[in-house]
Amino acid sequence: MKQPPIDKRTRATADPRTGEEPPGDHTSPLTGTRPGHLRRPTDDTVRRIARAALRTGADTATPGAAHRRESPTAPTGTATPARIPRADDGPRVRPVAEGGEHWSWWVGARHVLRMAPDREVSARLRREIRLRDLVRRHVAVPVPVSAATGVWAEAHVYTLDQRLFGESGEDASVSAVGEPDLAALLTGLREVPVADAAALGVPRTPPRSLDDLRTAARHAARQLVPDREFDAAKLARLTPRAVVELAPRDAAVVVHGDLKGEHLRISADGRVRGVLDWADALIGDPAEDIRGLALSVGAPAAVRAATLAGYSPRECLRGLWLARCDTLILLAERLHGTDDSPLPLLRSQLARAWEAILLERLSEDDG
């Protein structure tokens, strides 16, 4: 399961002032260039939808619960969804800078509006909303709550989520007091009933082959050595024997699947105040989330959190080596392939994943 660290969709043609794409040869102002893919909505349309969603959330909210109802579907071929009020006095709406498969805007100070551009993403968004409600019963770390959901164009879904405050994990560090929060996340995910998640449509994904990943990482390392990006001797620690010993043995669990830094909300004291974007959740290898934490908070913190969550050293090392191999492959693809991810992000992820853990430090000292 190779997961790129950022969204790959090109936005170079969008107007930087409005976020709108330039006009094309489309019969509808909502029709995009791909079948079933709509064009990015105007700021006015976003404000109208945000106003309707805020009103819907206020009308249906009750203490202790987040009730939702769907707004009417907009007729295909019209720029404004049906029965959406005028936006003259609408809330302040600002595009969310960080990427994703949805179009996203901050709405006022307390909400985030996410809109699906096509039917496939709409289906994933509906599943994500239901999964978050399931996960929330078991995970102590805050998970976004949808204040209102609806349809902003024919079969294209939006959700207005209550904002989780804190800085992105790419801009703030998890402290020692925040590591138990990460452990609580891993522990809670292990307790989510797999059958319930499967009933929601969460896909079951087989574990990745560490042997295949090692082969790809060795090739990537050879490409990175001339660039002075990596010392290939470090990869020699992952021996063929270690690959066999680190084969997956634990039962499949619900996995977030994309625990990169921007999906963690971190408070000023280093506590984890929220986990965002559950669209890539799956049923599979728990080491994949240890891998995600190694990329976002560093190898030592990831191993400490996973150990607190009850995972064995073998499972921690499996997650660590998944992360290390991935960082080599992704950086080589960026420098010698077609990937366009930001180099600073890839280099930061590589540095975090290759931080030495205590066991490795002790071995080096003995040597």
FENJOZI-V661398 format. One line per field, one symbol per residue. psi: psi as a letter, one per 20 degrees, with the letter a starting at -180 (. if undefined). Layout:
psi=???
This chain:
psi=npoqirpiqpjhiqohhijqqqqamqiqiipaiqpipqqpqrhggghggggggggghhhiqqpjqnqqqprqpqppjqipqpkprqkhkrqpppqphqrrirpqqpobijqpppppirhghgghggggghghhghhihphppqqpohqqaoirojpqqpoqpppqrqqiiiqqprhiihhghghgggghhipphhgghhijpqppqqqohghhgghhggghhhhghikiqohhhiihnrhghgghjqphqqqrppgillrhijppprhjjqojqornjhjqrobohihhggghhhhiqgghgggghghijqrhghghghghggggghgghghhghjbiqkqpghghhghggghjpprgghghghhh.
